[in-house]
């Protein structure tokens, strides 16, 4: 039953790699991605194909070599300037944890992030409210300034008229005497 599952998984992997190749060729030919990005992705697909062939060889070979091949599949490093992100060193806090424990830890981290986002959201909402209140206050202050400006213009006009009247009275008074 395990052999059937492995064989099926290897066949599925081969089909998925073939689909990736076809999609990559289509994306490059229709200019959905740049040629540079296409080359980078082609290198990744080639790496997948190499690892698939290693897995296939490991499955067909029953001797002691499969352990060597299996360990070589799981060792990382830099090949052609590309590091495998799946082969990074596991952190101390996750080392030795099972799937359920990892899921719980991920849920806890997500809950902490959600709490942080909620706090950030409330802060931003408060700042938005403050900004709107400041805007309203500025509108009121602008109306007051406009009213004062109109009053000053009216007073200025009255002062000019009165000054003109005073000059006229002064002129008439000097001509009478």
C-alpha positions as CSV (number, residue, x, y, z in Angstrom):
1,X,0.0,0.0,0.0
2,X,2.9,2.3,0.8
3,X,4.5,1.5,-2.5
4,X,1.3,2.3,-4.4
5,X,1.1,5.6,-2.5
6,X,4.8,6.5,-3.3
7,X,4.4,5.5,-7.0
8,X,1.2,7.6,-7.2
9,X,2.9,10.6,-5.5
10,X,5.9,10.3,-7.9
11,X,3.6,10.2,-10.9
12,X,1.6,13.2,-9.6
13,X,4.9,15.1,-9.0
14,X,5.9,14.3,-12.6
15,X,2.6,15.6,-13.9
16,X,2.8,18.8,-11.8
17,X,6.3,19.4,-13.1
18,X,5.1,19.0,-16.7
19,X,2.3,21.4,-16.0
20,X,4.7,23.9,-14.6
21,X,6.9,23.6,-17.7
22,X,3.9,24.2,-20.0
23,X,2.7,27.1,-17.9
24,X,6.1,28.6,-17.8
25,X,6.5,28.3,-21.6
26,X,3.1,29.9,-22.1
27,X,3.8,32.7,-19.7
28,X,7.1,33.6,-21.4
29,X,5.7,33.3,-24.9
30,X,2.7,35.6,-24.1
31,X,5.0,38.0,-22.3
32,X,3.1,37.5,-19.0
33,X,6.6,37.5,-17.3
34,X,9.9,38.8,-18.4
35,X,12.6,36.7,-19.9
36,X,14.8,37.1,-16.9
37,X,12.0,35.9,-14.6
38,X,11.3,33.1,-17.0
39,X,14.9,32.0,-16.8
40,X,14.8,32.1,-13.0
41,X,11.7,30.0,-12.9
42,X,13.1,27.6,-15.4
43,X,16.1,27.0,-13.1
44,X,13.7,26.3,-10.3
45,X,11.7,23.8,-12.4
46,X,15.0,22.2,-13.5
47,X,15.9,21.8,-9.8
48,X,12.5,20.2,-9.2
49,X,13.0,17.8,-12.1
50,X,16.4,16.8,-10.8
51,X,15.0,16.1,-7.4
52,X,12.1,14.2,-8.9
53,X,14.6,12.0,-10.8
54,X,16.6,11.5,-7.6
55,X,13.5,10.5,-5.8
56,X,12.6,8.1,-8.6
57,X,16.0,6.6,-8.5
58,X,15.9,6.3,-4.7
59,X,12.5,4.5,-5.0
60,X,13.8,2.0,-7.6
61,X,17.0,1.3,-5.7
62,X,16.6,-0.9,-2.6
63,X,20.2,-1.1,-1.3
64,X,22.0,1.1,1.2
65,X,22.4,3.9,-1.3
66,X,18.8,5.2,-0.9
67,X,19.8,6.5,2.6
68,X,22.7,8.5,1.0
69,X,20.4,9.8,-1.8
70,X,17.7,10.6,0.7
71,X,20.1,12.5,2.9
72,X,21.5,14.3,-0.2
73,X,17.9,15.4,-1.1
74,X,17.4,16.9,2.3
75,X,20.7,18.7,2.5
76,X,20.6,22.2,1.3
77,X,23.1,24.8,0.3
78,X,23.7,27.0,-2.6
79,X,23.5,25.7,-6.1
80,X,23.8,28.1,-9.0
81,X,23.5,31.0,-6.6
82,X,20.0,29.9,-5.4
83,X,19.3,28.8,-1.9
84,X,16.5,26.5,-1.1
85,X,14.2,28.2,1.3
86,X,12.7,24.9,2.5
87,X,16.1,23.8,3.8
88,X,16.7,26.6,6.3
89,X,17.8,25.7,9.8
90,X,14.8,25.0,12.1
91,X,14.5,27.4,15.0
92,X,14.8,26.4,18.6
93,X,11.2,27.2,19.5
94,X,9.8,24.9,16.8
95,X,12.4,22.1,17.0
96,X,10.8,18.9,18.2
97,X,7.3,20.1,17.9
98,X,4.7,17.9,16.2
99,X,2.2,19.1,13.6
100,X,-0.5,19.8,16.2
101,X,1.9,21.8,18.4
102,X,3.1,23.8,15.4
103,X,-0.5,24.6,14.4
104,X,-1.2,25.7,17.9
105,X,1.9,27.9,17.9
106,X,0.9,29.3,14.5
107,X,-2.6,30.0,15.8
108,X,-1.2,31.7,18.9
109,X,1.1,33.9,16.7
110,X,-1.8,34.7,14.4
111,X,-3.9,35.7,17.4
112,X,-1.1,37.9,18.7
113,X,-0.8,39.5,15.3
114,X,-4.6,40.0,15.1
115,X,-4.5,41.6,18.5
116,X,-1.7,43.9,17.4
117,X,-3.6,44.7,14.2
118,X,-6.8,45.5,16.2
119,X,-4.8,47.8,18.5
120,X,-3.3,49.5,15.4
121,X,-6.7,49.8,13.8
122,X,-8.1,51.5,16.9
123,X,-5.1,53.9,17.0
124,X,-5.6,54.7,13.3
125,X,-9.4,55.2,13.9
126,X,-8.6,57.5,16.8
127,X,-6.2,59.5,14.6
128,X,-8.7,59.7,11.8
129,X,-11.3,61.0,14.3
130,X,-8.8,63.5,15.6
131,X,-8.0,64.6,12.0
132,X,-11.6,65.1,11.2
133,X,-12.1,67.1,14.4
134,X,-9.1,69.2,13.6
135,X,-10.5,69.7,10.0
136,X,-13.8,70.8,11.5
137,X,-12.1,73.2,13.9
138,X,-10.1,74.7,11.0
139,X,-13.3,75.2,9.0
140,X,-14.8,77.1,11.9
141,X,-11.7,79.1,12.4
142,X,-11.6,79.9,8.7
143,X,-15.2,81.1,8.9
144,X,-14.4,83.3,11.8
145,X,-11.4,84.8,10.0
146,X,-13.5,85.4,6.9
147,X,-16.1,87.2,9.1
148,X,-13.3,89.3,10.7
149,X,-11.9,90.1,7.3
150,X,-15.3,91.3,6.1
151,X,-15.7,93.4,9.3
152,X,-12.2,94.9,8.9
153,X,-13.0,95.8,5.2
154,X,-16.3,97.4,6.3
155,X,-14.6,99.3,9.1
156,X,-11.8,100.4,6.6
157,X,-14.4,101.6,4.2
158,X,-16.2,103.6,6.9
159,X,-12.9,105.0,8.1
160,X,-12.0,106.2,4.6
161,X,-15.4,107.8,4.3
162,X,-15.1,109.6,7.6
163,X,-11.6,110.7,6.8
164,X,-12.9,112.1,3.5
165,X,-15.6,113.9,5.4
166,X,-13.2,115.3,8.0
167,X,-10.9,116.6,5.2
168,X,-13.9,118.2,3.5
169,X,-15.0,119.8,6.7
170,X,-11.5,121.0,7.4
171,X,-11.2,122.4,3.9
172,X,-14.5,124.2,4.2
173,X,-13.6,125.6,7.7
174,X,-10.3,127.0,6.4
175,X,-12.1,128.7,3.5
176,X,-14.7,130.3,5.7
177,X,-12.3,132.0,8.1
